[in-house]
Amino acid sequence: MTDYPPALAEVLADFAFVTSRAERAELLIDWADRFKPVPSHIAVPPYPEDRRVPFCESEAFVWAHPRQDGTLQFYFAVENPQGLSAMALAAILDATLSGAPVEQVAAVSPDIVLRLFGNDISMGKGQGLMGMVSMVQAAARAFLREKEG
């Protein structure tokens, strides 16, 4: 098993105990309610295309900014107000990966989407959500390359 940041490992463990679709949906809605859109000091619409998550039906965007402690702070925009899955994942990624060791963030696999949303997620939705994780992972890897010189 990958060495996930502790906060992400805890959330994944919570989802591992989910026994029904209804319970999973309730948990994801709870996370979606925690979603905070990207603050205006980071970005304002129209958002740059290089921040757009490929294949995401909810028109999601991702930003990563260095923090004083050498970690990254992640920000998300979800332009589709019906994009509860994207909002839930954005809230989870922000809560568990912002401030986490960048090396661990860089190693987080997009497969966490299946662990969070279940194996019966549609291919289209799954691709978009995995794209969000991939963009966070890519930002962490780019940050590490930059730090190394």
WONORVEN-V672459 format. One record per helix or strand. SS is the DSSP state (A for helix, B for strand). FROM is the first residue (numbers start at 1). TO is the last residue. If there is no record, write none. Layout:
<<SS	FROM	TO> <SS	FROM	TO>>
This chain:
<<A	6	16> <A	21	33> <A	49	51> <B	52	52> <B	60	66> <B	72	78> <A	84	97> <A	102	106> <A	112	117> <A	123	148>>
